Amino acid sequence: MFRCASCGAFNRVREPRPPGQPTCGRCQQALDLSGKPQEVDGEALWRAVRASPVPVLLDLWAPWCGPCRAAAPILEAVGRAQAGRLLVLKLNTEDHPQAAGQLGVRGIPTFVVFSGGREVARRSGLMPQPELERWALGSAQGGGPWASA
């Protein structure tokens, strides 16, 4: 399942993927199937969390934050590895303080996993890619040793 970066609609893309560039069923824009993290504002975040048929991994970050910048390639690798199975979103807390406040963010980077429209796990601080991926997927599936780490 892939989220259209243009309109926010979720699109199912069959496997094996058809030749050519798939387009969004709603707005007809090209779909990015790479799994690359998508920047969102507060409104788009809540719409995506409520509507996503796949778990959402949210990165709360700010441009001045060194650990946040270090986390960016890790998140991109997780998003690409789990493309279609996990939606990776990024919310800039500097640009969208109200959304960060609604989430009760006290430090960055903070990572939040949503599944079924609700928050299921939260962690702050930088993690290596394998740990972040296991934690996010384990949390979304309802537990395991990574859910509360």
N, C-alpha and C positions, 0 to 999 in steps of 0.2 A: 504494500500500500504506500503510495507516494502523495505528499502534499504539494499542491501547486503553489509555487512561490509568488505567483501573480495574484491569484484570487483566494487562496487558502483551501480550495476544495480538495478532498481526498479522492484519489484515483487508483483503481486496481489495474495492475499491469500483469498480464499473464506470463507464465514461465513455460517454455523458453520465451524470452522477449521477442516481439516481432521485429523484423528489420525496419530500419528507418527511425525517425524521431517520434516517439509517442507524444500526443498532445492532451491537454486537459479537456475532460468532457464538458466542463462548464464554460471556460473562457477561450478555449482552443489555443492557448499559448503552449509552447514547448515545455514538456515536463523534464525536470532535472532528476535523473534516476541514479545519480552518483551517491546519494546519501549525505552529501555535504551539509553541515549545519546551516540552518536558516535563521536569519535575524528576524525577530518579531517585536512588536510593541505590546503593551498590556492587553489591548483589545484582541489582537490576533492570537496572543498566547491563550487567553481563556477560551476563545472559539476553538482553537486547535485541541486543547486539553479535553474539552467537552465532546468534540466530534471524532477524535482520533480512534480508529479501530486497532491501532498498534500502540504499544507503550511509548511515552514521550520522555526523553531525557532533556532536561532544561539546564542550561548553563547560565548562571547569573554572574555577570562580570562587569568590569569597567576598563576603559582604555589605559588608565594610569597604573593599573595593577599588574606588577611583574608576574606573579603566579598565574594570573588570568591569561596573560599573553603566552606563558609557557604551556597552559592547558589547551590552547587553540589547536595545535597540530594533533594532540592526543584525541580531542573531541572529533576532529575531522577524520582521523583513522577509525575511531569507533563508528561514526556515522557511515563511512564507506563500507566497513566490514559488515554492518548490520542493515544496509540499505534495503528498504521495503519491510523490514521486521521491527525497526526501532526508528522513531522520528527524533532527530536531534535539533533542538531549538536553542537560540542564544538571545538573552535579554540584557541589554546594556542598562545597568542600574543608574548610571549618570543621566541618560536620556529619558528613562522611564522610572523615576523614583516612586511614583504612586503604586505601580505594579509590584516593585520590590518591597514596598511597605506592606502591601496586602499579603505578601508571602512571608512577612516577618524576617526578612534577610538581615542578619547582623554582621556578617563578614563575607568576603568574596575571595576566591571563587566559591560559590555554593552550587551544588548539583542537586536537582530534585527530579525524582522519577514519578510520573503520573501513569496510572493504568485504570481503565474503566472510568475516566473522568475525575479521579481523585488522587491526591498525593499518597504515595505508598512508601516513599523513602526519601531521606535527605542526608547529604554529607557536605562538609566544607573542607576546603584544602585540596591541594594537588594530589592526583593519584596517577600511577603508571597506567598505560593503556589496558593491559590485561586485567588489572584490578578494577578499573572503572567499568569495563565492559561486563565482567562477571557480576559486579555489584548491581549495575543497572538492570541486566537481564534477570538476575536472581530475584531482585526486588519486585520486578514487574510480574514474575511468575509466582509471587506469594511467599517469598521467604528464602530459606536456605541460609548458609553461613554469611553470605554477603549482604543480606538485607539490613542488618543492624550494625554492620561494621563501622 
